């Protein structure tokens, strides 16, 4: 009988403690929310937690909040700074020589490029060394995009001899560029689906012939 009474008293104490915790929780909820309907909506429906009730609000604004501009250390961000400088140099080069970039040629087109071969870029007509400009023709086998080192690979057949040139696109020696014929390599019969046409080096050289001589 004594064991039964002890177990009953312990269970009653446990129930009283649970009721006290429930009552304290209800009081806290009533203090937080003015209306009981909000308590029911939070407990028995899909309620969205307010920012004030979030458990990690004391950590500040998240994620990755900074109230200041981060310092770009040259030691840690040298590659990114160099990339920004290269992009600025590329934009400046394109603005100084827009004729090369406004031509709009693609792989497989036949183009003509005018380059300075003698006399230098700043030579004038009155100088002893006049400026000689050569016209170079060929089929575009590939375009290499490497910032200031971007270049175009051209292939032509001159007097029966195949000649391949790699011309830097940002060079100041390039004066002008124009497209002679679009899709010259296939004569417009099918689309060009490759970015490089290097396999034409092993085919008939006459397929790359653009010059008339």
C-alpha positions in Angstrom: 0.0 0.0 0.0 2.8 2.4 0.8 4.4 1.7 -2.6 1.1 2.5 -4.3 0.7 5.7 -2.4 4.3 6.8 -3.2 3.7 6.1 -6.9 0.4 8.0 -6.9 2.0 11.0 -5.1 4.9 11.1 -7.6 2.5 10.9 -10.6 0.4 13.7 -9.1 3.6 15.8 -8.7 4.6 15.1 -12.3 1.1 16.2 -13.5 1.3 19.4 -11.4 4.7 20.2 -12.9 3.5 19.6 -16.4 0.4 21.8 -15.8 2.6 24.5 -14.5 4.9 24.4 -17.5 1.8 24.5 -19.8 0.4 27.5 -17.9 3.8 29.3 -18.0 4.0 28.7 -21.8 0.5 30.0 -22.2 1.3 33.1 -20.2 4.4 33.7 -22.4 2.3 33.3 -25.5 -0.3 35.7 -24.2 2.3 38.2 -23.4 3.8 38.0 -26.9 0.5 38.0 -28.8 -2.4 40.2 -27.8 -5.1 38.1 -29.4 -5.7 34.4 -28.6 -6.5 33.7 -32.2 -2.9 34.3 -33.1 -1.8 31.6 -30.5 -4.2 29.1 -32.1 -3.0 30.0 -35.6 0.6 29.5 -34.6 0.0 26.2 -32.9 -2.5 24.5 -35.2 -1.7 25.9 -38.7 1.2 26.5 -41.0 2.4 29.6 -39.3 5.3 31.7 -40.7 7.9 32.5 -38.0 8.4 36.2 -37.5 12.0 37.6 -37.6 11.7 38.5 -33.9 11.0 34.8 -33.0 13.9 33.3 -34.9 16.4 31.6 -32.6 19.5 33.1 -34.3 18.4 36.7 -34.6 21.2 37.8 -32.3 23.8 36.9 -34.9 22.9 40.0 -36.9 21.8 40.2 -40.5 22.5 37.1 -42.4 23.8 35.7 -44.7 27.3 37.3 -45.1 26.2 40.8 -44.0 28.9 43.5 -43.9 28.3 47.1 -43.1 31.5 48.2 -44.9 33.2 47.6 -48.2 35.6 44.8 -48.1 39.3 45.7 -48.8 40.8 44.1 -51.9 44.2 42.8 -50.8 46.7 42.8 -53.6 48.3 39.7 -52.2 45.2 37.6 -52.1 43.4 39.0 -55.1 46.2 39.6 -57.6 44.7 37.3 -60.2 41.4 39.1 -60.1 43.0 42.6 -60.2 45.1 41.4 -63.2 41.9 40.2 -64.9 40.2 43.6 -64.4 43.3 45.4 -65.9 43.2 43.0 -68.9 39.5 43.7 -69.5 40.1 47.4 -69.4 43.0 47.1 -71.8 40.8 45.0 -74.2 38.0 47.6 -74.1 40.5 50.3 -74.9 42.0 48.4 -77.8 38.5 47.7 -79.2 37.6 51.4 -79.0 40.9 52.4 -80.8 40.5 50.0 -83.7 36.7 49.3 -84.2 37.1 48.2 -87.8 38.5 44.9 -86.8 35.6 44.1 -84.4 32.8 45.6 -86.5 33.5 43.2 -89.4 31.6 40.4 -87.7 33.3 37.4 -89.3 32.9 33.9 -88.1 34.6 30.5 -88.5 34.3 29.4 -92.1 34.1 32.8 -93.6 36.5 34.2 -96.2 37.9 37.6 -95.0 40.4 40.2 -96.1 42.6 42.0 -93.6 44.8 45.0 -94.3 48.0 45.1 -92.3 51.0 47.4 -92.2 54.1 45.5 -93.4 56.6 48.3 -93.6 57.1 51.9 -92.4 55.5 51.4 -88.9 52.1 52.4 -87.6 52.8 56.2 -87.2 54.5 56.6 -90.6 53.3 59.5 -92.9 53.4 60.0 -96.6 56.2 62.5 -96.4 58.6 60.3 -94.5 61.5 58.5 -96.2 60.0 55.2 -95.1 56.4 55.2 -96.4 53.8 52.9 -94.9 53.1 49.8 -97.0 49.8 48.1 -96.5 49.3 44.5 -97.5 46.0 42.8 -98.1 45.8 39.3 -96.6 43.0 36.9 -97.6 42.0 33.6 -96.3 39.5 31.3 -94.7 38.9 31.6 -91.0 39.8 28.2 -89.4 39.5 29.4 -85.9 39.2 32.3 -83.5 41.3 32.2 -80.3 39.9 34.4 -77.5 42.7 35.1 -75.0 42.2 38.8 -74.0 44.9 40.9 -75.6 46.4 37.8 -77.1 43.3 37.0 -79.2 44.0 36.0 -82.7 42.5 34.7 -85.9 43.8 31.7 -87.8 43.6 32.1 -91.6 44.4 29.7 -94.4 44.8 30.3 -98.1 46.4 28.8 -101.2 48.8 31.1 -103.1 50.4 29.8 -106.3 49.5 26.3 -105.3 51.1 26.5 -101.9 48.9 26.5 -98.8 49.7 29.3 -96.4 48.4 29.6 -92.9 48.7 32.7 -90.8 47.9 33.6 -87.2 47.1 37.3 -87.0 46.7 39.0 -83.6 43.4 40.9 -83.5 44.6 43.6 -81.1 47.7 44.4 -83.0 48.0 48.1 -84.1 49.4 46.9 -87.4 45.9 45.7 -88.4 44.1 48.6 -90.2 40.9 47.1 -91.6 39.0 43.8 -91.9 36.0 42.9 -94.1 34.1 39.8 -94.9 34.3 38.6 -98.5 31.8 35.7 -98.2 29.9 34.1 -95.4 30.1 30.3 -95.0 32.7 30.2 -97.7 34.0 26.8 -96.6 30.7 25.0 -97.4 29.3 27.5 -99.9 26.2 27.9 -97.8 25.0 24.3 -98.3 25.1 23.4 -94.6 25.8 25.1 -91.3 29.2 25.2 -89.6 28.8 23.5 -86.2 32.4 23.6 -85.1 34.4 26.3 -83.4 37.7 25.1 -85.1 38.1 23.8 -88.6 41.6 22.4 -88.2 40.6 19.2 -90.1 40.6 21.1 -93.3 44.4 21.1 -93.2 44.3 17.4 -94.2 41.7 17.9 -97.0 42.1 19.2 -100.5 44.0 22.6 -100.3 41.8 24.0 -103.0 38.9 24.1 -100.5 40.7 26.9 -98.7 41.6 28.9 -101.8 40.4 32.5 -101.6 43.0 34.4 -103.6 42.7 34.4 -107.4 46.4 33.7 -108.1 
